[in-house]
Amino acid sequence: MTGLSVAASAAIVSAAGLHRIMHERRSIRRYRADPVGRDVLDRLFLSAAMAPSAHNRQPWRYLVVEDAAEKQALARAMGERLDADRRRDGDAADAIARDVARSYARITGAPVVILVCLTLEEADVYPDGARAQAEFLMAVQSTAMATQNLLLGAHAEGLAACWMCAPLFCADVVRASLDVPAHWQPQGLVTLGVAADQGRDRPRKPLPAFVRYMSEPHAT
C-alpha cells in the first residue's frame, strides 16, 4: 500500500477482518455436542467486558449453564410458561406445542447456555421516574453492547451462537430455575457451541432506510 506506514497498513487489514466478522456472523440454532473450553469462554467474557458502558458501571452479568440437567430444567420451566401464556392468548394447541418444542430443543441442544443479566447495584439513583427509567435503559444498552462483543468474539473463535430474548417474558421462571442472584435482572439467553449447520442469510435494509446525513437533502 504505497504511501501508508506499516502501522496504517496493519490497521486497514485489521479493520477489514473485523468488518468481515461482523458481516459473516449468523444466528445459528443447532449445534454439535463438542464442548466449549473454559479458556475460550473466558476470552469471550473478557472481550464482552471491553464494551462501553454508561458511567463505566459495567452492569452486565453472565451466568454460564453447561450441565445438561440444568438446561433441561430451565427449558421445561420456560416451556411451561410459554404454553400457559399462549393458551391465554387463544392460540392453536398444535402451534403452541411446536413453539414449546422448538424452544426446548434450542436450549437443551446447545453445549453452553449463557444467561444475560444486568444489575442496577451501582447505578445512579434518582427521585423521579423519568430519570430512573433512563438509568435502567442505559444499563440495558450497556449490556446489549457487551453481549454483541460476545457474539462477535464467538464467531471469531469459529463458534456459533444465537440470542434468545425469551427470558424477558418469564424472568421469574428463569430466576427460580437457575437460582439467579436477586439483583441480577434476566435480559436474554445466548446459546453457544460448534455449528451443526450454516444457518441462513437474513435480508438487511439498505442504508437509506436507516441512515440520514444532515448535509444531504432528504424527502420529508
Contacts in CASP RR format, 6 or more apart in sequence:
PFRMAT RR
TARGET T0000
AUTHOR 0000-0000-0000
METHOD contacts of the structure
MODEL  1
MTGLSVAASAAIVSAAGLHRIMHERRSIRRYRADPVGRDVLDRLFLSAAM
APSAHNRQPWRYLVVEDAAEKQALARAMGERLDADRRRDGDAADAIARDV
ARSYARITGAPVVILVCLTLEEADVYPDGARAQAEFLMAVQSTAMATQNL
LLGAHAEGLAACWMCAPLFCADVVRASLDVPAHWQPQGLVTLGVAADQGR
DRPRKPLPAFVRYMSEPHAT
1 8 0 8 1.000
1 9 0 8 1.000
1 12 0 8 1.000
4 12 0 8 1.000
21 152 0 8 1.000
21 153 0 8 1.000
21 155 0 8 1.000
21 156 0 8 1.000
22 152 0 8 1.000
24 155 0 8 1.000
25 151 0 8 1.000
25 152 0 8 1.000
25 155 0 8 1.000
26 160 0 8 1.000
26 198 0 8 1.000
26 199 0 8 1.000
26 200 0 8 1.000
26 201 0 8 1.000
27 161 0 8 1.000
27 162 0 8 1.000
27 163 0 8 1.000
27 199 0 8 1.000
27 202 0 8 1.000
28 160 0 8 1.000
28 161 0 8 1.000
28 162 0 8 1.000
28 195 0 8 1.000
28 196 0 8 1.000
28 197 0 8 1.000
28 198 0 8 1.000
28 199 0 8 1.000
29 106 0 8 1.000
29 162 0 8 1.000
29 191 0 8 1.000
29 199 0 8 1.000
30 109 0 8 1.000
30 195 0 8 1.000
30 196 0 8 1.000
30 197 0 8 1.000
31 109 0 8 1.000
31 110 0 8 1.000
31 111 0 8 1.000
31 160 0 8 1.000
31 191 0 8 1.000
31 192 0 8 1.000
31 193 0 8 1.000
31 194 0 8 1.000
31 195 0 8 1.000
31 196 0 8 1.000
32 193 0 8 1.000
32 194 0 8 1.000
32 195 0 8 1.000
32 196 0 8 1.000
33 111 0 8 1.000
34 111 0 8 1.000
34 193 0 8 1.000
34 194 0 8 1.000
35 66 0 8 1.000
35 111 0 8 1.000
36 111 0 8 1.000
36 112 0 8 1.000
36 159 0 8 1.000
36 192 0 8 1.000
36 193 0 8 1.000
36 194 0 8 1.000
40 157 0 8 1.000
40 159 0 8 1.000
41 64 0 8 1.000
41 112 0 8 1.000
43 153 0 8 1.000
43 157 0 8 1.000
44 150 0 8 1.000
44 153 0 8 1.000
44 154 0 8 1.000
44 157 0 8 1.000
45 62 0 8 1.000
45 150 0 8 1.000
47 149 0 8 1.000
47 150 0 8 1.000
47 152 0 8 1.000
47 153 0 8 1.000
48 60 0 8 1.000
48 62 0 8 1.000
48 146 0 8 1.000
48 147 0 8 1.000
48 149 0 8 1.000
48 150 0 8 1.000
49 58 0 8 1.000
49 60 0 8 1.000
49 146 0 8 1.000
50 149 0 8 1.000
51 60 0 8 1.000
51 142 0 8 1.000
51 145 0 8 1.000
51 146 0 8 1.000
51 148 0 8 1.000
51 149 0 8 1.000
52 142 0 8 1.000
52 145 0 8 1.000
53 59 0 8 1.000
53 60 0 8 1.000
53 142 0 8 1.000
53 145 0 8 1.000
53 146 0 8 1.000
54 135 0 8 1.000
54 138 0 8 1.000
54 139 0 8 1.000
54 141 0 8 1.000
54 142 0 8 1.000
55 123 0 8 1.000
55 124 0 8 1.000
55 138 0 8 1.000
57 122 0 8 1.000
57 123 0 8 1.000
57 139 0 8 1.000
57 142 0 8 1.000
58 142 0 8 1.000
58 146 0 8 1.000
59 118 0 8 1.000
59 119 0 8 1.000
59 120 0 8 1.000
59 122 0 8 1.000
59 123 0 8 1.000
59 139 0 8 1.000
59 142 0 8 1.000
59 143 0 8 1.000
60 116 0 8 1.000
60 117 0 8 1.000
60 118 0 8 1.000
60 142 0 8 1.000
60 143 0 8 1.000
60 146 0 8 1.000
60 147 0 8 1.000
61 116 0 8 1.000
61 117 0 8 1.000
61 118 0 8 1.000
61 119 0 8 1.000
61 181 0 8 1.000
61 184 0 8 1.000
62 114 0 8 1.000
62 115 0 8 1.000
62 116 0 8 1.000
62 117 0 8 1.000
62 150 0 8 1.000
63 114 0 8 1.000
63 115 0 8 1.000
63 117 0 8 1.000
63 178 0 8 1.000
63 180 0 8 1.000
63 184 0 8 1.000
64 112 0 8 1.000
64 113 0 8 1.000
64 114 0 8 1.000
65 71 0 8 1.000
65 74 0 8 1.000
65 112 0 8 1.000
65 113 0 8 1.000
65 114 0 8 1.000
65 115 0 8 1.000
65 178 0 8 1.000
66 111 0 8 1.000
66 112 0 8 1.000
66 113 0 8 1.000
68 108 0 8 1.000
70 178 0 8 1.000
71 107 0 8 1.000
71 108 0 8 1.000
71 109 0 8 1.000
71 110 0 8 1.000
71 113 0 8 1.000
72 108 0 8 1.000
73 177 0 8 1.000
74 107 0 8 1.000
74 113 0 8 1.000
74 174 0 8 1.000
74 177 0 8 1.000
74 178 0 8 1.000
75 103 0 8 1.000
75 104 0 8 1.000
75 107 0 8 1.000
75 108 0 8 1.000
76 104 0 8 1.000
77 170 0 8 1.000
77 173 0 8 1.000
77 174 0 8 1.000
77 176 0 8 1.000
77 177 0 8 1.000
78 103 0 8 1.000
78 107 0 8 1.000
78 166 0 8 1.000
78 167 0 8 1.000
78 170 0 8 1.000
78 173 0 8 1.000
78 174 0 8 1.000
78 177 0 8 1.000
79 100 0 8 1.000
79 103 0 8 1.000
79 104 0 8 1.000
80 173 0 8 1.000
81 169 0 8 1.000
81 170 0 8 1.000
81 173 0 8 1.000
82 96 0 8 1.000
82 99 0 8 1.000
82 100 0 8 1.000
82 103 0 8 1.000
82 166 0 8 1.000
82 169 0 8 1.000
82 170 0 8 1.000
83 96 0 8 1.000
83 100 0 8 1.000
85 169 0 8 1.000
86 95 0 8 1.000
86 96 0 8 1.000
86 99 0 8 1.000
87 93 0 8 1.000
87 96 0 8 1.000
103 166 0 8 1.000
106 162 0 8 1.000
106 164 0 8 1.000
106 191 0 8 1.000
107 113 0 8 1.000
107 164 0 8 1.000
107 189 0 8 1.000
107 191 0 8 1.000
109 191 0 8 1.000
110 191 0 8 1.000
110 192 0 8 1.000
110 193 0 8 1.000
111 192 0 8 1.000
111 193 0 8 1.000
111 194 0 8 1.000
112 191 0 8 1.000
112 192 0 8 1.000
112 193 0 8 1.000
113 189 0 8 1.000
113 190 0 8 1.000
113 191 0 8 1.000
113 192 0 8 1.000
114 150 0 8 1.000
114 189 0 8 1.000
114 190 0 8 1.000
114 191 0 8 1.000
114 192 0 8 1.000
115 167 0 8 1.000
115 174 0 8 1.000
115 178 0 8 1.000
115 180 0 8 1.000
115 186 0 8 1.000
115 188 0 8 1.000
115 189 0 8 1.000
116 143 0 8 1.000
116 147 0 8 1.000
116 167 0 8 1.000
116 186 0 8 1.000
116 187 0 8 1.000
116 188 0 8 1.000
116 189 0 8 1.000
116 190 0 8 1.000
117 143 0 8 1.000
117 180 0 8 1.000
117 184 0 8 1.000
117 185 0 8 1.000
117 186 0 8 1.000
117 187 0 8 1.000
118 139 0 8 1.000
118 140 0 8 1.000
118 142 0 8 1.000
118 143 0 8 1.000
118 184 0 8 1.000
118 185 0 8 1.000
118 187 0 8 1.000
119 139 0 8 1.000
119 183 0 8 1.000
119 184 0 8 1.000
119 185 0 8 1.000
120 135 0 8 1.000
120 136 0 8 1.000
120 139 0 8 1.000
120 183 0 8 1.000
120 185 0 8 1.000
121 183 0 8 1.000
123 135 0 8 1.000
123 136 0 8 1.000
123 138 0 8 1.000
123 139 0 8 1.000
124 135 0 8 1.000
125 132 0 8 1.000
125 135 0 8 1.000
126 132 0 8 1.000
126 135 0 8 1.000
140 187 0 8 1.000
143 187 0 8 1.000
144 187 0 8 1.000
147 163 0 8 1.000
147 190 0 8 1.000
150 161 0 8 1.000
150 190 0 8 1.000
151 161 0 8 1.000
151 163 0 8 1.000
151 190 0 8 1.000
154 160 0 8 1.000
154 161 0 8 1.000
154 192 0 8 1.000
154 193 0 8 1.000
155 161 0 8 1.000
158 194 0 8 1.000
159 192 0 8 1.000
159 193 0 8 1.000
159 194 0 8 1.000
159 195 0 8 1.000
160 192 0 8 1.000
160 193 0 8 1.000
160 194 0 8 1.000
160 195 0 8 1.000
161 190 0 8 1.000
161 191 0 8 1.000
161 192 0 8 1.000
161 193 0 8 1.000
162 190 0 8 1.000
162 191 0 8 1.000
163 188 0 8 1.000
163 189 0 8 1.000
163 190 0 8 1.000
164 188 0 8 1.000
164 189 0 8 1.000
164 190 0 8 1.000
164 191 0 8 1.000
165 187 0 8 1.000
165 188 0 8 1.000
166 188 0 8 1.000
166 189 0 8 1.000
167 174 0 8 1.000
167 186 0 8 1.000
167 187 0 8 1.000
167 188 0 8 1.000
167 189 0 8 1.000
168 186 0 8 1.000
168 187 0 8 1.000
168 188 0 8 1.000
171 185 0 8 1.000
171 186 0 8 1.000
174 180 0 8 1.000
174 186 0 8 1.000
175 186 0 8 1.000
180 186 0 8 1.000
212 218 0 8 1.000
END
